[in-house]
């Protein structure tokens, strides 16, 4: 009976893996097809002759190089900003005692329950009133702080004994020196995981960039792909090539650092 249960469990995992991976695999295969093969009915799964030139044609059809530059810049700056604000806020919540701390924690936890879509239009109105539409500032500012990552890092910092902080204060160490010389080195696993996840989130951002950018030169990959799909019409094979170009780099990044990401999540104590 136990063998049967194991066999059923493994079969279920394999089936779910195939269902999950099939769209991605088909995207890769379709990106190497001709137009006729990509639009044929019934659909073909494998190209007769791989068309690697599709990638070059896709890059010529739209300024994807500029989209890549914009996306990398915005993702890197947003990630750095998130790290700075999360470290400072998590440190204050864990190591410092101040009036209203519990109420602040309760309020921040309540904000985690608010869907992003509820606040996005308020943020857009603020950005528009400041005249920041079609600027890097508009793309970056809303991503410079994250309550989720603050709580993520807070759980990790809670495992660091308070005696470290007290000993540093006795030695005349300021709070900033404690953070830079002791807290950050001890928190490298969590910070590394935060960096990767935040970068991936910035890379895949779609709703906010499409709201605050109207000019092609300011687009990120997400809304750049949307515009390309509209402008290229029925060139499905080029759309698939462009999608592959946008997905593969972040997939490689995840595969390289997957162990560090999992280790950081486990050590942080965050569940779910």
Rosetta constraint file for C-alpha pairs under 8 A:
AtomPair CA 1 CA 5 HARMONIC 6.26 0.50
AtomPair CA 2 CA 6 HARMONIC 6.19 0.50
AtomPair CA 3 CA 7 HARMONIC 6.08 0.50
AtomPair CA 4 CA 8 HARMONIC 6.15 0.50
AtomPair CA 5 CA 9 HARMONIC 6.06 0.50
AtomPair CA 6 CA 10 HARMONIC 6.11 0.50
AtomPair CA 7 CA 11 HARMONIC 6.06 0.50
AtomPair CA 8 CA 12 HARMONIC 6.09 0.50
AtomPair CA 9 CA 13 HARMONIC 6.28 0.50
AtomPair CA 10 CA 14 HARMONIC 6.18 0.50
AtomPair CA 11 CA 15 HARMONIC 6.17 0.50
AtomPair CA 12 CA 16 HARMONIC 6.15 0.50
AtomPair CA 13 CA 17 HARMONIC 6.02 0.50
AtomPair CA 14 CA 18 HARMONIC 6.21 0.50
AtomPair CA 15 CA 19 HARMONIC 6.28 0.50
AtomPair CA 16 CA 20 HARMONIC 6.07 0.50
AtomPair CA 17 CA 21 HARMONIC 5.98 0.50
AtomPair CA 18 CA 22 HARMONIC 5.70 0.50
AtomPair CA 19 CA 23 HARMONIC 7.78 0.50
AtomPair CA 21 CA 25 HARMONIC 6.15 0.50
AtomPair CA 22 CA 26 HARMONIC 5.92 0.50
AtomPair CA 23 CA 27 HARMONIC 6.10 0.50
AtomPair CA 24 CA 28 HARMONIC 6.46 0.50
AtomPair CA 25 CA 29 HARMONIC 6.32 0.50
AtomPair CA 26 CA 30 HARMONIC 5.85 0.50
AtomPair CA 26 CA 45 HARMONIC 6.94 0.50
AtomPair CA 27 CA 31 HARMONIC 6.07 0.50
AtomPair CA 27 CA 240 HARMONIC 5.63 0.50
AtomPair CA 27 CA 241 HARMONIC 7.80 0.50
AtomPair CA 27 CA 243 HARMONIC 7.73 0.50
AtomPair CA 27 CA 244 HARMONIC 6.88 0.50
AtomPair CA 28 CA 32 HARMONIC 6.95 0.50
AtomPair CA 28 CA 240 HARMONIC 7.17 0.50
AtomPair CA 28 CA 241 HARMONIC 7.43 0.50
AtomPair CA 28 CA 244 HARMONIC 6.30 0.50
AtomPair CA 29 CA 33 HARMONIC 6.78 0.50
AtomPair CA 29 CA 45 HARMONIC 6.94 0.50
AtomPair CA 29 CA 46 HARMONIC 6.10 0.50
AtomPair CA 29 CA 47 HARMONIC 6.79 0.50
AtomPair CA 30 CA 38 HARMONIC 5.84 0.50
AtomPair CA 30 CA 45 HARMONIC 7.65 0.50
AtomPair CA 30 CA 46 HARMONIC 7.63 0.50
AtomPair CA 30 CA 47 HARMONIC 7.34 0.50
AtomPair CA 30 CA 237 HARMONIC 5.89 0.50
AtomPair CA 30 CA 240 HARMONIC 6.19 0.50
AtomPair CA 30 CA 241 HARMONIC 7.68 0.50
AtomPair CA 31 CA 51 HARMONIC 7.75 0.50
AtomPair CA 31 CA 54 HARMONIC 6.83 0.50
AtomPair CA 31 CA 55 HARMONIC 7.76 0.50
AtomPair CA 31 CA 237 HARMONIC 5.11 0.50
AtomPair CA 31 CA 238 HARMONIC 6.53 0.50
AtomPair CA 31 CA 239 HARMONIC 7.57 0.50
AtomPair CA 31 CA 240 HARMONIC 4.68 0.50
AtomPair CA 31 CA 241 HARMONIC 4.30 0.50
AtomPair CA 31 CA 242 HARMONIC 7.99 0.50
AtomPair CA 31 CA 244 HARMONIC 7.24 0.50
AtomPair CA 32 CA 47 HARMONIC 6.38 0.50
AtomPair CA 32 CA 49 HARMONIC 7.91 0.50
AtomPair CA 32 CA 50 HARMONIC 4.83 0.50
AtomPair CA 32 CA 51 HARMONIC 4.58 0.50
AtomPair CA 32 CA 52 HARMONIC 5.89 0.50
AtomPair CA 32 CA 54 HARMONIC 6.70 0.50
AtomPair CA 32 CA 237 HARMONIC 7.14 0.50
AtomPair CA 32 CA 241 HARMONIC 7.34 0.50
AtomPair CA 33 CA 37 HARMONIC 5.72 0.50
AtomPair CA 33 CA 38 HARMONIC 5.83 0.50
AtomPair CA 33 CA 46 HARMONIC 7.68 0.50
AtomPair CA 33 CA 47 HARMONIC 4.94 0.50
AtomPair CA 33 CA 48 HARMONIC 7.58 0.50
AtomPair CA 33 CA 49 HARMONIC 7.37 0.50
AtomPair CA 33 CA 50 HARMONIC 6.09 0.50
AtomPair CA 33 CA 51 HARMONIC 5.82 0.50
AtomPair CA 33 CA 237 HARMONIC 6.17 0.50
AtomPair CA 34 CA 38 HARMONIC 6.17 0.50
AtomPair CA 34 CA 47 HARMONIC 7.56 0.50
AtomPair CA 34 CA 51 HARMONIC 6.72 0.50
AtomPair CA 34 CA 237 HARMONIC 6.46 0.50
AtomPair CA 35 CA 39 HARMONIC 6.23 0.50
AtomPair CA 35 CA 235 HARMONIC 6.57 0.50
AtomPair CA 35 CA 236 HARMONIC 6.80 0.50
AtomPair CA 35 CA 237 HARMONIC 5.74 0.50
AtomPair CA 36 CA 40 HARMONIC 5.78 0.50
AtomPair CA 37 CA 43 HARMONIC 7.41 0.50
AtomPair CA 37 CA 44 HARMONIC 6.33 0.50
AtomPair CA 37 CA 47 HARMONIC 6.96 0.50
AtomPair CA 38 CA 43 HARMONIC 7.07 0.50
AtomPair CA 38 CA 44 HARMONIC 7.11 0.50
AtomPair CA 38 CA 236 HARMONIC 6.45 0.50
AtomPair CA 38 CA 237 HARMONIC 5.87 0.50
AtomPair CA 39 CA 43 HARMONIC 6.87 0.50
AtomPair CA 39 CA 236 HARMONIC 7.25 0.50
AtomPair CA 40 CA 44 HARMONIC 6.76 0.50
AtomPair CA 52 CA 56 HARMONIC 7.70 0.50
AtomPair CA 53 CA 57 HARMONIC 6.25 0.50
AtomPair CA 54 CA 58 HARMONIC 6.05 0.50
AtomPair CA 54 CA 237 HARMONIC 7.16 0.50
AtomPair CA 54 CA 238 HARMONIC 5.84 0.50
AtomPair CA 54 CA 241 HARMONIC 6.22 0.50
AtomPair CA 55 CA 59 HARMONIC 6.30 0.50
AtomPair CA 55 CA 238 HARMONIC 7.13 0.50
AtomPair CA 55 CA 241 HARMONIC 5.40 0.50
AtomPair CA 55 CA 242 HARMONIC 6.78 0.50
AtomPair CA 55 CA 245 HARMONIC 7.70 0.50
AtomPair CA 56 CA 60 HARMONIC 6.31 0.50
AtomPair CA 57 CA 61 HARMONIC 6.19 0.50
AtomPair CA 57 CA 238 HARMONIC 7.20 0.50
AtomPair CA 58 CA 62 HARMONIC 6.71 0.50
AtomPair CA 58 CA 238 HARMONIC 5.38 0.50
AtomPair CA 58 CA 239 HARMONIC 7.35 0.50
AtomPair CA 58 CA 241 HARMONIC 6.62 0.50
AtomPair CA 58 CA 242 HARMONIC 5.86 0.50
AtomPair CA 59 CA 63 HARMONIC 6.50 0.50
AtomPair CA 59 CA 64 HARMONIC 5.72 0.50
AtomPair CA 59 CA 65 HARMONIC 7.43 0.50
AtomPair CA 59 CA 242 HARMONIC 7.45 0.50
AtomPair CA 61 CA 232 HARMONIC 7.84 0.50
AtomPair CA 62 CA 228 HARMONIC 6.71 0.50
AtomPair CA 63 CA 67 HARMONIC 6.51 0.50
AtomPair CA 63 CA 217 HARMONIC 7.88 0.50
AtomPair CA 64 CA 68 HARMONIC 6.06 0.50
AtomPair CA 64 CA 221 HARMONIC 7.34 0.50
AtomPair CA 64 CA 224 HARMONIC 7.54 0.50
AtomPair CA 65 CA 69 HARMONIC 6.29 0.50
AtomPair CA 66 CA 70 HARMONIC 6.09 0.50
AtomPair CA 66 CA 217 HARMONIC 6.66 0.50
AtomPair CA 67 CA 71 HARMONIC 6.03 0.50
AtomPair CA 67 CA 217 HARMONIC 7.44 0.50
AtomPair CA 67 CA 218 HARMONIC 7.54 0.50
AtomPair CA 67 CA 219 HARMONIC 5.90 0.50
AtomPair CA 67 CA 220 HARMONIC 4.90 0.50
AtomPair CA 67 CA 221 HARMONIC 5.14 0.50
AtomPair CA 67 CA 224 HARMONIC 6.68 0.50
AtomPair CA 68 CA 72 HARMONIC 6.05 0.50
AtomPair CA 68 CA 220 HARMONIC 7.01 0.50
AtomPair CA 68 CA 221 HARMONIC 6.33 0.50
AtomPair CA 69 CA 73 HARMONIC 6.08 0.50
AtomPair CA 70 CA 74 HARMONIC 6.06 0.50
AtomPair CA 70 CA 218 HARMONIC 6.89 0.50
AtomPair CA 70 CA 219 HARMONIC 7.04 0.50
AtomPair CA 70 CA 220 HARMONIC 5.76 0.50
AtomPair CA 71 CA 75 HARMONIC 5.90 0.50
AtomPair CA 71 CA 202 HARMONIC 7.56 0.50
AtomPair CA 71 CA 203 HARMONIC 6.03 0.50
AtomPair CA 71 CA 220 HARMONIC 5.06 0.50
AtomPair CA 71 CA 221 HARMONIC 6.31 0.50
AtomPair CA 72 CA 76 HARMONIC 5.97 0.50
AtomPair CA 72 CA 203 HARMONIC 7.24 0.50
AtomPair CA 73 CA 77 HARMONIC 6.18 0.50
AtomPair CA 74 CA 78 HARMONIC 5.91 0.50
AtomPair CA 74 CA 136 HARMONIC 7.14 0.50
AtomPair CA 74 CA 139 HARMONIC 6.88 0.50
AtomPair CA 74 CA 140 HARMONIC 6.02 0.50
AtomPair CA 74 CA 202 HARMONIC 7.20 0.50
AtomPair CA 75 CA 79 HARMONIC 5.94 0.50
AtomPair CA 75 CA 198 HARMONIC 7.69 0.50
AtomPair CA 75 CA 199 HARMONIC 5.28 0.50
AtomPair CA 75 CA 200 HARMONIC 7.81 0.50
AtomPair CA 75 CA 201 HARMONIC 7.98 0.50
AtomPair CA 75 CA 202 HARMONIC 4.74 0.50
AtomPair CA 75 CA 203 HARMONIC 6.00 0.50
AtomPair CA 76 CA 80 HARMONIC 6.19 0.50
AtomPair CA 76 CA 199 HARMONIC 6.53 0.50
AtomPair CA 77 CA 81 HARMONIC 6.13 0.50
AtomPair CA 77 CA 140 HARMONIC 7.16 0.50
AtomPair CA 78 CA 82 HARMONIC 6.04 0.50
AtomPair CA 78 CA 140 HARMONIC 5.70 0.50
AtomPair CA 78 CA 141 HARMONIC 7.69 0.50
AtomPair CA 78 CA 143 HARMONIC 5.50 0.50
AtomPair CA 78 CA 144 HARMONIC 5.34 0.50
AtomPair CA 78 CA 198 HARMONIC 7.81 0.50
AtomPair CA 78 CA 199 HARMONIC 7.75 0.50
AtomPair CA 78 CA 202 HARMONIC 7.29 0.50
AtomPair CA 79 CA 83 HARMONIC 6.19 0.50
AtomPair CA 79 CA 143 HARMONIC 7.90 0.50
AtomPair CA 79 CA 144 HARMONIC 7.35 0.50
AtomPair CA 79 CA 195 HARMONIC 5.98 0.50
AtomPair CA 79 CA 198 HARMONIC 5.54 0.50
AtomPair CA 79 CA 199 HARMONIC 5.78 0.50
AtomPair CA 79 CA 202 HARMONIC 7.81 0.50
AtomPair CA 80 CA 84 HARMONIC 6.33 0.50
AtomPair CA 80 CA 144 HARMONIC 7.85 0.50
AtomPair CA 80 CA 195 HARMONIC 7.72 0.50
AtomPair CA 81 CA 85 HARMONIC 6.21 0.50
AtomPair CA 81 CA 143 HARMONIC 7.64 0.50
AtomPair CA 81 CA 144 HARMONIC 4.61 0.50
AtomPair CA 81 CA 145 HARMONIC 6.76 0.50
AtomPair CA 82 CA 86 HARMONIC 5.81 0.50
AtomPair CA 82 CA 143 HARMONIC 6.90 0.50
AtomPair CA 82 CA 144 HARMONIC 4.81 0.50
AtomPair CA 82 CA 145 HARMONIC 4.86 0.50
AtomPair CA 82 CA 146 HARMONIC 6.39 0.50
AtomPair CA 82 CA 149 HARMONIC 7.79 0.50
AtomPair CA 82 CA 198 HARMONIC 7.76 0.50
AtomPair CA 83 CA 87 HARMONIC 5.98 0.50
AtomPair CA 83 CA 191 HARMONIC 7.21 0.50
AtomPair CA 83 CA 194 HARMONIC 7.45 0.50
AtomPair CA 83 CA 195 HARMONIC 7.19 0.50
AtomPair CA 84 CA 88 HARMONIC 6.30 0.50
AtomPair CA 85 CA 89 HARMONIC 6.01 0.50
AtomPair CA 85 CA 144 HARMONIC 7.21 0.50
AtomPair CA 85 CA 145 HARMONIC 5.78 0.50
AtomPair CA 85 CA 146 HARMONIC 7.94 0.50
AtomPair CA 85 CA 150 HARMONIC 7.91 0.50
AtomPair CA 86 CA 90 HARMONIC 5.73 0.50
AtomPair CA 86 CA 145 HARMONIC 6.79 0.50
AtomPair CA 86 CA 146 HARMONIC 6.97 0.50
AtomPair CA 86 CA 147 HARMONIC 7.84 0.50
AtomPair CA 86 CA 149 HARMONIC 6.20 0.50
AtomPair CA 86 CA 150 HARMONIC 4.62 0.50
AtomPair CA 86 CA 153 HARMONIC 6.98 0.50
AtomPair CA 87 CA 91 HARMONIC 5.96 0.50
AtomPair CA 87 CA 150 HARMONIC 7.24 0.50
AtomPair CA 87 CA 153 HARMONIC 7.15 0.50
AtomPair CA 88 CA 92 HARMONIC 6.31 0.50
AtomPair CA 89 CA 93 HARMONIC 6.23 0.50
AtomPair CA 89 CA 150 HARMONIC 6.50 0.50
AtomPair CA 90 CA 94 HARMONIC 6.10 0.50
AtomPair CA 90 CA 150 HARMONIC 5.42 0.50
AtomPair CA 90 CA 151 HARMONIC 6.95 0.50
AtomPair CA 90 CA 153 HARMONIC 6.12 0.50
AtomPair CA 90 CA 154 HARMONIC 4.78 0.50
AtomPair CA 90 CA 157 HARMONIC 7.46 0.50
AtomPair CA 91 CA 95 HARMONIC 5.64 0.50
AtomPair CA 91 CA 96 HARMONIC 7.26 0.50
AtomPair CA 91 CA 154 HARMONIC 7.19 0.50
AtomPair CA 91 CA 157 HARMONIC 7.35 0.50
AtomPair CA 91 CA 179 HARMONIC 7.83 0.50
AtomPair CA 92 CA 96 HARMONIC 5.02 0.50
AtomPair CA 92 CA 97 HARMONIC 7.81 0.50
AtomPair CA 93 CA 97 HARMONIC 7.71 0.50
AtomPair CA 93 CA 101 HARMONIC 7.21 0.50
AtomPair CA 93 CA 105 HARMONIC 7.94 0.50
AtomPair CA 93 CA 154 HARMONIC 7.15 0.50
AtomPair CA 94 CA 154 HARMONIC 6.43 0.50
AtomPair CA 94 CA 157 HARMONIC 6.85 0.50
AtomPair CA 94 CA 158 HARMONIC 6.24 0.50
AtomPair CA 95 CA 162 HARMONIC 6.86 0.50
AtomPair CA 95 CA 165 HARMONIC 7.44 0.50
AtomPair CA 97 CA 101 HARMONIC 7.16 0.50
AtomPair CA 100 CA 104 HARMONIC 6.12 0.50
AtomPair CA 101 CA 105 HARMONIC 6.26 0.50
AtomPair CA 102 CA 106 HARMONIC 6.18 0.50
AtomPair CA 103 CA 107 HARMONIC 6.11 0.50
AtomPair CA 104 CA 108 HARMONIC 6.14 0.50
AtomPair CA 105 CA 109 HARMONIC 6.07 0.50
AtomPair CA 106 CA 110 HARMONIC 6.16 0.50
AtomPair CA 107 CA 111 HARMONIC 6.32 0.50
AtomPair CA 108 CA 112 HARMONIC 6.59 0.50
AtomPair CA 108 CA 147 HARMONIC 6.67 0.50
AtomPair CA 109 CA 113 HARMONIC 7.21 0.50
AtomPair CA 109 CA 147 HARMONIC 7.99 0.50
AtomPair CA 110 CA 114 HARMONIC 7.24 0.50
AtomPair CA 111 CA 147 HARMONIC 7.89 0.50
AtomPair CA 112 CA 147 HARMONIC 6.92 0.50
AtomPair CA 112 CA 148 HARMONIC 6.97 0.50
AtomPair CA 114 CA 118 HARMONIC 6.97 0.50
AtomPair CA 115 CA 119 HARMONIC 7.41 0.50
AtomPair CA 116 CA 120 HARMONIC 6.20 0.50
AtomPair CA 117 CA 121 HARMONIC 7.39 0.50
AtomPair CA 118 CA 122 HARMONIC 7.90 0.50
AtomPair CA 119 CA 123 HARMONIC 6.26 0.50
AtomPair CA 120 CA 124 HARMONIC 6.14 0.50
AtomPair CA 120 CA 208 HARMONIC 7.17 0.50
AtomPair CA 121 CA 125 HARMONIC 6.14 0.50
AtomPair CA 122 CA 126 HARMONIC 6.36 0.50
AtomPair CA 123 CA 127 HARMONIC 6.20 0.50
AtomPair CA 123 CA 142 HARMONIC 7.62 0.50
AtomPair CA 124 CA 128 HARMONIC 6.03 0.50
AtomPair CA 124 CA 211 HARMONIC 7.32 0.50
AtomPair CA 124 CA 212 HARMONIC 7.05 0.50
AtomPair CA 125 CA 129 HARMONIC 6.14 0.50
AtomPair CA 126 CA 130 HARMONIC 6.31 0.50
AtomPair CA 127 CA 131 HARMONIC 6.38 0.50
AtomPair CA 127 CA 132 HARMONIC 5.51 0.50
AtomPair CA 127 CA 133 HARMONIC 6.56 0.50
AtomPair CA 127 CA 138 HARMONIC 6.36 0.50
AtomPair CA 128 CA 132 HARMONIC 5.99 0.50
AtomPair CA 128 CA 133 HARMONIC 5.84 0.50
AtomPair CA 132 CA 137 HARMONIC 6.76 0.50
AtomPair CA 132 CA 138 HARMONIC 5.60 0.50
AtomPair CA 133 CA 138 HARMONIC 6.18 0.50
AtomPair CA 133 CA 212 HARMONIC 5.21 0.50
AtomPair CA 133 CA 213 HARMONIC 6.29 0.50
AtomPair CA 134 CA 138 HARMONIC 7.06 0.50
AtomPair CA 134 CA 212 HARMONIC 5.90 0.50
AtomPair CA 134 CA 213 HARMONIC 4.55 0.50
AtomPair CA 134 CA 214 HARMONIC 6.28 0.50
AtomPair CA 134 CA 215 HARMONIC 6.59 0.50
AtomPair CA 134 CA 218 HARMONIC 6.25 0.50
AtomPair CA 135 CA 139 HARMONIC 6.79 0.50
AtomPair CA 135 CA 213 HARMONIC 7.47 0.50
AtomPair CA 135 CA 218 HARMONIC 7.11 0.50
AtomPair CA 136 CA 140 HARMONIC 6.13 0.50
AtomPair CA 136 CA 218 HARMONIC 7.67 0.50
AtomPair CA 137 CA 141 HARMONIC 5.80 0.50
AtomPair CA 138 CA 142 HARMONIC 7.48 0.50
AtomPair CA 138 CA 212 HARMONIC 6.65 0.50
AtomPair CA 139 CA 143 HARMONIC 7.84 0.50
AtomPair CA 139 CA 208 HARMONIC 7.38 0.50
AtomPair CA 139 CA 209 HARMONIC 6.22 0.50
AtomPair CA 139 CA 212 HARMONIC 7.11 0.50
AtomPair CA 140 CA 144 HARMONIC 6.60 0.50
AtomPair CA 146 CA 150 HARMONIC 6.22 0.50
AtomPair CA 147 CA 151 HARMONIC 6.27 0.50
AtomPair CA 148 CA 152 HARMONIC 6.05 0.50
AtomPair CA 149 CA 153 HARMONIC 5.97 0.50
AtomPair CA 149 CA 194 HARMONIC 7.07 0.50
AtomPair CA 150 CA 154 HARMONIC 5.95 0.50
AtomPair CA 151 CA 155 HARMONIC 6.22 0.50
AtomPair CA 152 CA 156 HARMONIC 6.83 0.50
AtomPair CA 152 CA 268 HARMONIC 6.52 0.50
AtomPair CA 152 CA 270 HARMONIC 6.42 0.50
AtomPair CA 153 CA 157 HARMONIC 6.14 0.50
AtomPair CA 153 CA 190 HARMONIC 6.72 0.50
AtomPair CA 153 CA 191 HARMONIC 7.71 0.50
AtomPair CA 153 CA 268 HARMONIC 6.94 0.50
AtomPair CA 154 CA 158 HARMONIC 6.09 0.50
AtomPair CA 155 CA 159 HARMONIC 7.15 0.50
AtomPair CA 155 CA 268 HARMONIC 5.65 0.50
AtomPair CA 155 CA 269 HARMONIC 6.08 0.50
AtomPair CA 155 CA 270 HARMONIC 7.04 0.50
AtomPair CA 156 CA 160 HARMONIC 7.48 0.50
AtomPair CA 156 CA 187 HARMONIC 7.43 0.50
AtomPair CA 156 CA 190 HARMONIC 6.99 0.50
AtomPair CA 156 CA 267 HARMONIC 6.86 0.50
AtomPair CA 156 CA 268 HARMONIC 4.43 0.50
AtomPair CA 156 CA 269 HARMONIC 6.75 0.50
AtomPair CA 157 CA 187 HARMONIC 7.32 0.50
AtomPair CA 160 CA 164 HARMONIC 7.59 0.50
AtomPair CA 161 CA 165 HARMONIC 7.72 0.50
AtomPair CA 162 CA 166 HARMONIC 6.43 0.50
AtomPair CA 163 CA 167 HARMONIC 5.92 0.50
AtomPair CA 164 CA 168 HARMONIC 6.18 0.50
AtomPair CA 165 CA 169 HARMONIC 6.26 0.50
AtomPair CA 165 CA 178 HARMONIC 7.13 0.50
AtomPair CA 166 CA 170 HARMONIC 6.25 0.50
AtomPair CA 167 CA 171 HARMONIC 6.36 0.50
AtomPair CA 168 CA 172 HARMONIC 6.53 0.50
AtomPair CA 168 CA 173 HARMONIC 5.21 0.50
AtomPair CA 168 CA 174 HARMONIC 7.90 0.50
AtomPair CA 168 CA 178 HARMONIC 6.70 0.50
AtomPair CA 169 CA 173 HARMONIC 4.99 0.50
AtomPair CA 169 CA 174 HARMONIC 6.64 0.50
AtomPair CA 169 CA 175 HARMONIC 7.91 0.50
AtomPair CA 173 CA 177 HARMONIC 5.92 0.50
AtomPair CA 173 CA 178 HARMONIC 6.19 0.50
AtomPair CA 174 CA 178 HARMONIC 6.15 0.50
AtomPair CA 175 CA 179 HARMONIC 6.23 0.50
AtomPair CA 176 CA 180 HARMONIC 6.22 0.50
AtomPair CA 177 CA 181 HARMONIC 5.70 0.50
AtomPair CA 177 CA 182 HARMONIC 7.73 0.50
AtomPair CA 178 CA 182 HARMONIC 5.27 0.50
AtomPair CA 178 CA 183 HARMONIC 6.20 0.50
AtomPair CA 179 CA 183 HARMONIC 4.58 0.50
AtomPair CA 179 CA 184 HARMONIC 5.88 0.50
AtomPair CA 180 CA 184 HARMONIC 5.58 0.50
AtomPair CA 180 CA 185 HARMONIC 7.63 0.50
AtomPair CA 181 CA 185 HARMONIC 6.80 0.50
AtomPair CA 182 CA 186 HARMONIC 6.29 0.50
AtomPair CA 183 CA 187 HARMONIC 6.08 0.50
AtomPair CA 184 CA 188 HARMONIC 6.18 0.50
AtomPair CA 184 CA 191 HARMONIC 7.95 0.50
AtomPair CA 187 CA 191 HARMONIC 6.04 0.50
AtomPair CA 188 CA 192 HARMONIC 5.82 0.50
AtomPair CA 189 CA 193 HARMONIC 6.31 0.50
AtomPair CA 189 CA 260 HARMONIC 7.02 0.50
AtomPair CA 189 CA 263 HARMONIC 7.27 0.50
AtomPair CA 189 CA 264 HARMONIC 5.06 0.50
AtomPair CA 190 CA 194 HARMONIC 6.12 0.50
AtomPair CA 190 CA 264 HARMONIC 4.77 0.50
AtomPair CA 190 CA 265 HARMONIC 7.12 0.50
AtomPair CA 190 CA 267 HARMONIC 7.50 0.50
AtomPair CA 190 CA 268 HARMONIC 6.53 0.50
AtomPair CA 191 CA 195 HARMONIC 6.06 0.50
AtomPair CA 191 CA 264 HARMONIC 7.98 0.50
AtomPair CA 192 CA 196 HARMONIC 6.38 0.50
AtomPair CA 192 CA 260 HARMONIC 7.47 0.50
AtomPair CA 192 CA 261 HARMONIC 7.47 0.50
AtomPair CA 192 CA 264 HARMONIC 7.47 0.50
AtomPair CA 193 CA 197 HARMONIC 6.15 0.50
AtomPair CA 193 CA 260 HARMONIC 6.60 0.50
AtomPair CA 193 CA 261 HARMONIC 4.76 0.50
AtomPair CA 193 CA 262 HARMONIC 7.90 0.50
AtomPair CA 193 CA 264 HARMONIC 5.48 0.50
AtomPair CA 193 CA 265 HARMONIC 7.10 0.50
AtomPair CA 194 CA 198 HARMONIC 5.79 0.50
AtomPair CA 195 CA 199 HARMONIC 5.99 0.50
AtomPair CA 196 CA 200 HARMONIC 6.15 0.50
AtomPair CA 196 CA 254 HARMONIC 7.83 0.50
AtomPair CA 196 CA 261 HARMONIC 7.46 0.50
AtomPair CA 197 CA 201 HARMONIC 6.10 0.50
AtomPair CA 197 CA 261 HARMONIC 7.99 0.50
AtomPair CA 198 CA 202 HARMONIC 6.17 0.50
AtomPair CA 199 CA 203 HARMONIC 6.07 0.50
AtomPair CA 200 CA 204 HARMONIC 6.18 0.50
AtomPair CA 200 CA 250 HARMONIC 6.74 0.50
AtomPair CA 201 CA 205 HARMONIC 5.99 0.50
AtomPair CA 203 CA 221 HARMONIC 7.60 0.50
AtomPair CA 203 CA 222 HARMONIC 7.87 0.50
AtomPair CA 203 CA 250 HARMONIC 7.78 0.50
AtomPair CA 204 CA 221 HARMONIC 7.94 0.50
AtomPair CA 204 CA 222 HARMONIC 6.41 0.50
AtomPair CA 205 CA 209 HARMONIC 6.94 0.50
AtomPair CA 205 CA 222 HARMONIC 6.56 0.50
AtomPair CA 206 CA 210 HARMONIC 6.25 0.50
AtomPair CA 206 CA 222 HARMONIC 5.25 0.50
AtomPair CA 206 CA 223 HARMONIC 6.16 0.50
AtomPair CA 207 CA 211 HARMONIC 6.42 0.50
AtomPair CA 208 CA 212 HARMONIC 6.45 0.50
AtomPair CA 209 CA 213 HARMONIC 5.88 0.50
AtomPair CA 209 CA 219 HARMONIC 7.02 0.50
AtomPair CA 209 CA 220 HARMONIC 6.75 0.50
AtomPair CA 209 CA 222 HARMONIC 7.93 0.50
AtomPair CA 209 CA 223 HARMONIC 6.83 0.50
AtomPair CA 210 CA 214 HARMONIC 7.52 0.50
AtomPair CA 210 CA 219 HARMONIC 7.59 0.50
AtomPair CA 210 CA 223 HARMONIC 5.52 0.50
AtomPair CA 213 CA 218 HARMONIC 6.08 0.50
AtomPair CA 213 CA 219 HARMONIC 6.18 0.50
AtomPair CA 214 CA 218 HARMONIC 7.43 0.50
AtomPair CA 214 CA 219 HARMONIC 7.61 0.50
AtomPair CA 215 CA 219 HARMONIC 6.86 0.50
AtomPair CA 216 CA 224 HARMONIC 7.57 0.50
AtomPair CA 219 CA 223 HARMONIC 6.19 0.50
AtomPair CA 219 CA 224 HARMONIC 5.57 0.50
AtomPair CA 220 CA 224 HARMONIC 5.71 0.50
AtomPair CA 221 CA 225 HARMONIC 5.86 0.50
AtomPair CA 221 CA 246 HARMONIC 6.78 0.50
AtomPair CA 222 CA 226 HARMONIC 6.60 0.50
AtomPair CA 223 CA 227 HARMONIC 6.20 0.50
AtomPair CA 224 CA 228 HARMONIC 6.06 0.50
AtomPair CA 225 CA 229 HARMONIC 6.05 0.50
AtomPair CA 225 CA 239 HARMONIC 7.79 0.50
AtomPair CA 225 CA 242 HARMONIC 7.14 0.50
AtomPair CA 225 CA 243 HARMONIC 7.04 0.50
AtomPair CA 226 CA 230 HARMONIC 6.43 0.50
AtomPair CA 227 CA 231 HARMONIC 6.05 0.50
AtomPair CA 228 CA 232 HARMONIC 5.69 0.50
AtomPair CA 228 CA 239 HARMONIC 7.33 0.50
AtomPair CA 229 CA 233 HARMONIC 6.33 0.50
AtomPair CA 229 CA 239 HARMONIC 5.99 0.50
AtomPair CA 232 CA 238 HARMONIC 7.99 0.50
AtomPair CA 232 CA 239 HARMONIC 7.63 0.50
AtomPair CA 235 CA 239 HARMONIC 6.39 0.50
AtomPair CA 236 CA 240 HARMONIC 6.19 0.50
AtomPair CA 237 CA 241 HARMONIC 6.26 0.50
AtomPair CA 238 CA 242 HARMONIC 6.12 0.50
AtomPair CA 239 CA 243 HARMONIC 6.14 0.50
AtomPair CA 240 CA 244 HARMONIC 6.09 0.50
AtomPair CA 241 CA 245 HARMONIC 6.29 0.50
AtomPair CA 242 CA 246 HARMONIC 6.47 0.50
AtomPair CA 243 CA 247 HARMONIC 6.21 0.50
AtomPair CA 244 CA 248 HARMONIC 5.85 0.50
AtomPair CA 245 CA 249 HARMONIC 7.22 0.50
AtomPair CA 246 CA 250 HARMONIC 7.63 0.50
AtomPair CA 247 CA 251 HARMONIC 6.18 0.50
AtomPair CA 248 CA 252 HARMONIC 6.08 0.50
AtomPair CA 249 CA 253 HARMONIC 6.29 0.50
AtomPair CA 250 CA 254 HARMONIC 6.25 0.50
AtomPair CA 251 CA 255 HARMONIC 6.21 0.50
AtomPair CA 252 CA 256 HARMONIC 6.14 0.50
AtomPair CA 253 CA 257 HARMONIC 6.34 0.50
AtomPair CA 254 CA 258 HARMONIC 5.35 0.50
AtomPair CA 257 CA 261 HARMONIC 6.26 0.50
AtomPair CA 258 CA 262 HARMONIC 6.20 0.50
AtomPair CA 259 CA 263 HARMONIC 6.03 0.50
AtomPair CA 260 CA 264 HARMONIC 6.02 0.50
AtomPair CA 261 CA 265 HARMONIC 6.24 0.50
AtomPair CA 262 CA 266 HARMONIC 6.15 0.50
AtomPair CA 263 CA 267 HARMONIC 6.15 0.50
AtomPair CA 264 CA 268 HARMONIC 6.06 0.50
AtomPair CA 265 CA 269 HARMONIC 6.93 0.50
AtomPair CA 265 CA 270 HARMONIC 6.61 0.50
AtomPair CA 266 CA 270 HARMONIC 7.17 0.50
